[in-house]
Every structure is written in C-alpha cells, then in structure tokens.
Amino acid sequence: MVQTKLVIGRSFIASSKDYLEYVLELLREVESVTYKKMMGEYMLYKEDILFGGVYDNRFLIKKTKSLENSGLKEQIPYPSAKSMLLIDSEDPDEIKRLVLLAINDLK
C-alpha cells in the first residue's frame, strides 16, 4: 500500500523502505550513518548530526557553505521547509565527499 500525504492540493508519496536501503547503500563509504523514521520520511544522521534525509523518494542533504557552488540542484523537501540539495550521483566516493563537506560545516 502506498501512503500519500495531501498538502495544499498537492499529493506527496511517503518514501519507501526500499529507497532508504538504496540510499544507505550509496552511503556505505560514510561511517556511522544512522536514520530515524519521521512522518513517512527518513532523517539521516552521522554522529548525531542531521545532514539530510529521504523525502518523497529523493535523497537530499542540507545546503551548507561548502556546498554553495557544488552544482547540485535545490529542492524543497516538504512545503514551508528550507531548500536542500538533491543528490543524484550513484558514486559512493562522490557522495562521501559531499556528505563530509556538509558534516564539517554543521559541526
């Protein structure tokens, strides 16, 4: 069964556990990544630092100073939220580089 959320006339699909597992596999090069499920989505943490999440089956990380000129596309995870950056790479080494840049800024 697919869960949907209706927000101001727009339907959003709750993220699937399969997509979360795919993202966690992409994050395999980043040590100590954990997640918490919240309202049908998944928040991603490294050493208790929230750096991103899985929203509507999209892998997004927080915009930080080090990622300002990364070329990543900005997306809104949910209505009224700050924009985040879409990770569309499937290269675990590149993803590790981006996540660690964000983590260092968030410390």
OpenMM code with the backbone's topology and positions (N, CA, C; nanometers):
from openmm import Vec3, app, unit

residues = "MET VAL GLN THR LYS LEU VAL ILE GLY ARG SER PHE ILE ALA SER SER LYS ASP TYR LEU GLU TYR VAL LEU GLU LEU LEU ARG GLU VAL GLU SER VAL THR TYR LYS LYS MET MET GLY GLU TYR MET LEU TYR LYS GLU ASP ILE LEU PHE GLY GLY VAL TYR ASP ASN ARG PHE LEU ILE LYS LYS THR LYS SER LEU GLU ASN SER GLY LEU LYS GLU GLN ILE PRO TYR PRO SER ALA LYS SER MET LEU LEU ILE ASP SER GLU ASP PRO ASP GLU ILE LYS ARG LEU VAL LEU LEU ALA ILE ASN ASP LEU LYS".split()
positions = [
    Vec3(0.0839, -0.1180, 0.0000),
    Vec3(0.0000, 0.0000, 0.0000),
    Vec3(0.0884, 0.1244, 0.0000),
    Vec3(0.0635, 0.2174, -0.0892),
    Vec3(0.1385, 0.3417, -0.0987),
    Vec3(0.0692, 0.4465, -0.0130),
    Vec3(0.1446, 0.5043, 0.0799),
    Vec3(0.0897, 0.6109, 0.1628),
    Vec3(0.1120, 0.7422, 0.0915),
    Vec3(0.0124, 0.8282, 0.0933),
    Vec3(0.0293, 0.9612, 0.0362),
    Vec3(-0.0064, 1.0647, 0.1404),
    Vec3(0.0483, 1.1819, 0.1239),
    Vec3(0.0180, 1.2953, 0.2104),
    Vec3(-0.0388, 1.4044, 0.1212),
    Vec3(-0.1451, 1.4679, 0.1621),
    Vec3(-0.2035, 1.5766, 0.0852),
    Vec3(-0.1682, 1.7078, 0.1528),
    Vec3(-0.0985, 1.7937, 0.0805),
    Vec3(-0.0579, 1.9225, 0.1348),
    Vec3(-0.0963, 2.0308, 0.0352),
    Vec3(-0.1889, 2.1152, 0.0741),
    Vec3(-0.2349, 2.2269, -0.0077),
    Vec3(-0.2589, 2.1837, -0.1523),
    Vec3(-0.3398, 2.0823, -0.1678),
    Vec3(-0.3795, 2.0396, -0.3006),
    Vec3(-0.2765, 1.9572, -0.3765),
    Vec3(-0.1621, 1.9297, -0.3169),
    Vec3(-0.0600, 1.8505, -0.3861),
    Vec3(-0.0367, 1.7218, -0.3078),
    Vec3(-0.0288, 1.6122, -0.3768),
    Vec3(-0.0080, 1.4839, -0.3128),
    Vec3(0.1408, 1.4499, -0.3114),
    Vec3(0.1903, 1.4052, -0.1968),
    Vec3(0.3286, 1.3634, -0.1824),
    Vec3(0.3301, 1.2164, -0.1452),
    Vec3(0.4225, 1.1419, -0.1994),
    Vec3(0.4332, 0.9999, -0.1701),
    Vec3(0.5321, 0.9810, -0.0554),
    Vec3(0.4923, 0.9053, 0.0451),
    Vec3(0.5846, 0.8736, 0.1540),
    Vec3(0.6985, 0.7896, 0.0974),
    Vec3(0.8177, 0.8105, 0.1489),
    Vec3(0.9350, 0.7385, 0.0998),
    Vec3(0.9263, 0.5899, 0.1343),
    Vec3(0.9769, 0.5079, 0.0445),
    Vec3(0.9722, 0.3636, 0.0656),
    Vec3(1.0959, 0.3150, 0.1397),
    Vec3(1.0791, 0.2079, 0.2122),
    Vec3(1.1921, 0.1444, 0.2823),
    Vec3(1.2960, 0.0964, 0.1806),
    Vec3(1.2503, 0.0508, 0.0635),
    Vec3(1.3430, 0.0072, -0.0416),
    Vec3(1.4320, 0.1230, -0.0875),
    Vec3(1.3739, 0.2416, -0.1034),
    Vec3(1.4548, 0.3554, -0.1462),
    Vec3(1.5527, 0.3949, -0.0352),
    Vec3(1.5092, 0.3904, 0.0885),
    Vec3(1.6002, 0.4179, 0.2004),
    Vec3(1.7190, 0.3209, 0.1961),
    Vec3(1.6938, 0.1943, 0.1760),
    Vec3(1.8015, 0.0946, 0.1702),
    Vec3(1.8965, 0.1242, 0.0546),
    Vec3(1.8429, 0.1703, -0.0569),
    Vec3(1.9257, 0.2108, -0.1708),
    Vec3(2.0174, 0.3277, -0.1310),
    Vec3(1.9617, 0.4281, -0.0642),
    Vec3(2.0409, 0.5435, -0.0204),
    Vec3(2.1470, 0.5003, 0.0804),
    Vec3(2.1108, 0.4142, 0.1737),
    Vec3(2.2089, 0.3657, 0.2714),
    Vec3(2.3221, 0.2905, 0.2028),
    Vec3(2.2925, 0.2194, 0.0967),
    Vec3(2.3977, 0.1518, 0.0195),
    Vec3(2.4885, 0.2557, -0.0473),
    Vec3(2.4306, 0.3636, -0.0988),
    Vec3(2.5125, 0.4706, -0.1570),
    Vec3(2.6012, 0.5366, -0.0512),
    Vec3(2.5560, 0.5354, 0.0732),
    Vec3(2.6296, 0.5972, 0.1831),
    Vec3(2.7267, 0.5003, 0.2520),
    Vec3(2.7501, 0.3851, 0.1912),
    Vec3(2.8318, 0.2815, 0.2555),
    Vec3(2.9740, 0.3266, 0.2879),
    Vec3(3.0253, 0.4255, 0.2160),
    Vec3(3.1614, 0.4755, 0.2407),
    Vec3(3.1675, 0.5755, 0.3561),
    Vec3(3.0512, 0.6187, 0.4038),
    Vec3(3.0444, 0.7152, 0.5145),
    Vec3(3.0183, 0.6359, 0.6427),
    Vec3(3.1118, 0.6432, 0.7364),
    Vec3(3.0978, 0.5676, 0.8607),
    Vec3(2.9910, 0.6275, 0.9508),
    Vec3(2.9274, 0.5406, 1.0275),
    Vec3(2.8367, 0.5794, 1.1361),
    Vec3(2.7123, 0.6540, 1.0905),
    Vec3(2.6589, 0.6200, 0.9742),
    Vec3(2.5329, 0.6809, 0.9301),
    Vec3(2.4166, 0.6045, 0.9926),
    Vec3(2.3259, 0.6804, 1.0518),
    Vec3(2.2045, 0.6222, 1.1073),
    Vec3(2.0847, 0.6984, 1.0506),
    Vec3(1.9653, 0.6462, 1.0753),
    Vec3(1.8444, 0.7135, 1.0281),
    Vec3(1.7349, 0.7009, 1.1322),
    Vec3(1.6390, 0.7930, 1.1230),
    Vec3(1.5189, 0.7887, 1.2048),
    Vec3(1.4001, 0.8127, 1.1132),
    Vec3(1.2984, 0.7309, 1.1293),
    Vec3(1.1768, 0.7496, 1.0505),
    Vec3(1.0915, 0.8560, 1.1183),
    Vec3(1.0420, 0.9497, 1.0362),
    Vec3(0.9594, 1.0566, 1.0901),
    Vec3(0.8536, 1.0946, 0.9872),
    Vec3(0.7291, 1.0698, 1.0201),
    Vec3(0.6161, 1.1083, 0.9362),
    Vec3(0.6296, 1.0574, 0.7919),
    Vec3(0.6697, 0.9334, 0.7759),
    Vec3(0.6779, 0.8720, 0.6440),
    Vec3(0.8066, 0.9010, 0.5692),
    Vec3(0.8958, 0.9775, 0.6306),
    Vec3(1.0239, 1.0103, 0.5683),
    Vec3(1.1358, 0.9620, 0.6595),
    Vec3(1.2599, 0.9747, 0.6140),
    Vec3(1.3737, 0.9250, 0.6905),
    Vec3(1.4786, 1.0349, 0.7053),
    Vec3(1.5137, 1.0669, 0.8296),
    Vec3(1.6172, 1.1648, 0.8580),
    Vec3(1.7512, 1.0911, 0.8669),
    Vec3(1.8558, 1.1474, 0.8063),
    Vec3(1.9874, 1.0843, 0.8029),
    Vec3(2.0842, 1.1584, 0.8946),
    Vec3(2.1576, 1.0822, 0.9735),
    Vec3(2.2498, 1.1374, 1.0732),
    Vec3(2.3872, 1.0723, 1.0594),
    Vec3(2.4879, 1.1488, 1.0946),
    Vec3(2.6220, 1.0958, 1.1148),
    Vec3(2.6681, 1.1516, 1.2483),
    Vec3(2.6986, 1.0609, 1.3415),
    Vec3(2.7422, 1.1015, 1.4751),
    Vec3(2.6471, 1.2051, 1.5354),
    Vec3(2.5191, 1.1773, 1.5279),
    Vec3(2.4130, 1.2625, 1.5839),
    Vec3(2.3984, 1.3979, 1.5164),
    Vec3(2.4594, 1.4170, 1.4009),
    Vec3(2.4425, 1.5405, 1.3237),
    Vec3(2.3475, 1.5114, 1.2082),
    Vec3(2.2344, 1.5806, 1.2063),
    Vec3(2.1382, 1.5659, 1.0977),
    Vec3(2.1952, 1.6334, 0.9736),
    Vec3(2.2219, 1.5546, 0.8698),
    Vec3(2.2809, 1.6123, 0.7484),
    Vec3(2.1903, 1.6030, 0.6271),
    Vec3(2.0851, 1.5251, 0.6350),
    Vec3(1.9982, 1.5113, 0.5188),
    Vec3(1.8830, 1.4180, 0.5480),
    Vec3(1.8224, 1.3724, 0.4399),
    Vec3(1.7112, 1.2806, 0.4562),
    Vec3(1.6614, 1.2270, 0.3241),
    Vec3(1.5667, 1.1373, 0.3365),
    Vec3(1.4974, 1.0809, 0.2216),
    Vec3(1.3549, 1.1347, 0.2285),
    Vec3(1.3190, 1.2151, 0.1302),
    Vec3(1.1890, 1.2814, 0.1229),
    Vec3(1.1257, 1.2497, -0.0114),
    Vec3(1.0071, 1.1922, -0.0084),
    Vec3(0.9364, 1.1571, -0.1326),
    Vec3(1.0283, 1.0816, -0.2284),
    Vec3(1.1023, 0.9848, -0.1742),
    Vec3(1.1971, 0.9037, -0.2513),
    Vec3(1.3009, 0.9887, -0.3244),
    Vec3(1.3474, 1.0936, -0.2562),
    Vec3(1.4589, 1.1754, -0.3046),
    Vec3(1.5616, 1.1840, -0.1928),
    Vec3(1.6879, 1.1729, -0.2281),
    Vec3(1.7984, 1.1826, -0.1336),
    Vec3(1.8449, 1.3277, -0.1329),
    Vec3(1.8188, 1.3982, -0.0215),
    Vec3(1.8528, 1.5395, -0.0090),
    Vec3(1.9482, 1.5601, 0.1077),
    Vec3(2.0427, 1.6541, 0.0912),
    Vec3(2.1278, 1.6920, 0.2033),
    Vec3(2.1145, 1.8430, 0.2250),
    Vec3(2.1498, 1.8832, 0.3462),
    Vec3(2.1386, 2.0252, 0.3820),
    Vec3(2.2337, 2.1099, 0.2988),
    Vec3(2.1874, 2.2305, 0.2661),
    Vec3(2.2739, 2.3284, 0.1991),
    Vec3(2.3670, 2.3858, 0.3048),
    Vec3(2.4954, 2.3830, 0.2743),
    Vec3(2.5933, 2.4421, 0.3658),
    Vec3(2.6878, 2.5290, 0.2838),
    Vec3(2.7677, 2.6075, 0.3530),
    Vec3(2.8614, 2.6984, 0.2868),
    Vec3(2.9520, 2.6241, 0.1883),
    Vec3(3.0038, 2.5093, 0.2279),
    Vec3(3.0959, 2.4340, 0.1414),
    Vec3(3.0284, 2.3779, 0.0163),
    Vec3(2.8969, 2.3697, 0.0179),
    Vec3(2.8247, 2.3127, -0.0963),
    Vec3(2.7565, 2.4186, -0.1827),
    Vec3(2.7808, 2.5471, -0.1524),
    Vec3(2.7144, 2.6553, -0.2256),
    Vec3(2.7365, 2.6479, -0.3764),
    Vec3(2.8545, 2.6147, -0.4187),
    Vec3(2.8862, 2.6103, -0.5621),
    Vec3(2.9074, 2.4683, -0.6125),
    Vec3(2.8363, 2.3742, -0.5524),
    Vec3(2.8543, 2.2330, -0.5859),
    Vec3(2.7883, 2.1933, -0.7174),
    Vec3(2.6950, 2.2762, -0.7655),
    Vec3(2.6224, 2.2411, -0.8865),
    Vec3(2.5029, 2.1504, -0.8604),
    Vec3(2.4795, 2.1153, -0.7340),
    Vec3(2.3649, 2.0310, -0.7003),
    Vec3(2.2364, 2.1128, -0.7096),
    Vec3(2.1290, 2.0486, -0.7523),
    Vec3(2.0005, 2.1157, -0.7662),
    Vec3(1.9333, 2.1327, -0.6307),
    Vec3(1.8752, 2.2507, -0.6111),
    Vec3(1.7993, 2.2765, -0.4893),
    Vec3(1.6583, 2.2215, -0.5043),
    Vec3(1.6086, 2.1617, -0.3952),
    Vec3(1.4711, 2.1124, -0.3920),
    Vec3(1.4149, 2.1347, -0.2524),
    Vec3(1.2860, 2.1485, -0.2464),
    Vec3(1.2154, 2.1652, -0.1197),
    Vec3(1.1710, 2.0263, -0.0735),
    Vec3(1.2116, 1.9850, 0.0479),
    Vec3(1.1734, 1.8512, 0.0935),
    Vec3(1.0240, 1.8377, 0.1228),
    Vec3(0.9631, 1.9457, 0.1727),
    Vec3(0.8203, 1.9488, 0.2026),
    Vec3(0.7795, 2.0959, 0.2122),
    Vec3(0.6519, 2.1271, 0.1974),
    Vec3(0.6086, 2.2666, 0.1995),
    Vec3(0.6548, 2.3389, 0.3257),
    Vec3(0.6953, 2.4609, 0.3091),
    Vec3(0.7416, 2.5533, 0.4129),
    Vec3(0.8805, 2.5187, 0.4681),
    Vec3(0.9486, 2.4205, 0.4104),
    Vec3(1.0845, 2.3859, 0.4548),
    Vec3(1.1878, 2.4648, 0.3754),
    Vec3(1.3065, 2.4777, 0.4323),
    Vec3(1.4181, 2.5383, 0.3594),
    Vec3(1.4604, 2.4430, 0.2481),
    Vec3(1.5119, 2.4996, 0.1405),
    Vec3(1.5557, 2.4131, 0.0311),
    Vec3(1.6789, 2.3339, 0.0737),
    Vec3(1.6919, 2.2174, 0.0114),
    Vec3(1.8035, 2.1283, 0.0352),
    Vec3(1.8639, 2.0944, -0.1008),
    Vec3(1.9675, 2.0127, -0.1016),
    Vec3(2.0351, 1.9775, -0.2255),
    Vec3(2.0088, 1.8318, -0.2620),
    Vec3(1.9715, 1.8111, -0.3869),
    Vec3(1.9409, 1.6770, -0.4374),
    Vec3(2.0695, 1.6039, -0.4725),
    Vec3(2.0869, 1.4865, -0.4156),
    Vec3(2.1990, 1.4001, -0.4514),
    Vec3(2.1487, 1.3053, -0.5588),
    Vec3(2.2024, 1.3224, -0.6790),
    Vec3(2.1597, 1.2342, -0.7878),
    Vec3(2.2748, 1.1492, -0.8401),
    Vec3(2.3869, 1.1515, -0.7698),
    Vec3(2.5024, 1.0691, -0.8048),
    Vec3(2.4831, 0.9282, -0.7500),
    Vec3(2.5411, 0.8319, -0.8170),
    Vec3(2.5432, 0.6944, -0.7663),
    Vec3(2.6851, 0.6525, -0.7321),
    Vec3(2.7762, 0.7491, -0.7224),
    Vec3(2.9164, 0.7235, -0.6903),
    Vec3(2.9367, 0.7384, -0.5400),
    Vec3(2.9562, 0.6269, -0.4677),
    Vec3(2.9722, 0.6340, -0.3226),
    Vec3(3.0862, 0.7253, -0.2773),
    Vec3(3.1949, 0.7340, -0.3540),
    Vec3(3.3056, 0.8212, -0.3158),
    Vec3(3.2668, 0.9688, -0.3278),
    Vec3(3.1950, 1.0041, -0.4331),
    Vec3(3.1482, 1.1421, -0.4504),
    Vec3(3.0461, 1.1779, -0.3421),
    Vec3(2.9575, 1.0853, -0.3128),
    Vec3(2.8576, 1.1082, -0.2085),
    Vec3(2.9265, 1.1270, -0.0739),
    Vec3(3.0274, 1.0455, -0.0452),
    Vec3(3.1029, 1.0600, 0.0795),
    Vec3(3.1656, 1.1994, 0.0876),
    Vec3(3.2250, 1.2449, -0.0214),
    Vec3(3.2882, 1.3766, -0.0241),
    Vec3(3.1863, 1.4860, 0.0084),
    Vec3(3.0698, 1.4805, -0.0552),
    Vec3(2.9663, 1.5816, -0.0342),
    Vec3(2.9122, 1.5783, 0.1090),
    Vec3(2.8849, 1.4594, 0.1587),
    Vec3(2.8312, 1.4457, 0.2939),
    Vec3(2.9318, 1.4945, 0.3968),
    Vec3(3.0588, 1.4607, 0.3802),
    Vec3(3.1591, 1.5036, 0.4773),
    Vec3(3.1800, 1.6554, 0.4732),
    Vec3(3.1683, 1.7165, 0.3567),
    Vec3(3.1730, 1.8632, 0.3498),
    Vec3(3.0574, 1.9227, 0.4298),
    Vec3(2.9378, 1.8691, 0.4101),
    Vec3(2.8217, 1.9188, 0.4835),
    Vec3(2.8380, 1.8967, 0.6339),
    Vec3(2.8822, 1.7790, 0.6736),
    Vec3(2.9014, 1.7473, 0.8158),
    Vec3(2.9996, 1.8440, 0.8799),
    Vec3(3.1099, 1.8692, 0.8140),
    Vec3(3.2101, 1.9601, 0.8697),
    Vec3(3.1520, 2.0994, 0.8907),
    Vec3(3.0670, 2.1445, 0.8005),
    Vec3(3.0021, 2.2756, 0.8156),
    Vec3(2.9000, 2.2755, 0.9288),
    Vec3(2.8372, 2.1621, 0.9528),
    Vec3(2.7300, 2.1534, 1.0509),
    Vec3(2.7784, 2.1308, 1.1937),
    Vec3(2.9048, 2.1016, 1.2096),
    Vec3(2.9593, 2.0760, 1.3451),
    Vec3(2.9618, 2.2026, 1.4269),
] * unit.nanometer
topology = app.Topology()
chain = topology.addChain("A")
for resn in residues:
    res = topology.addResidue(resn, chain)
    for name in ("N", "CA", "C"):
        topology.addAtom(name, app.Element.getBySymbol(name[0]), res)
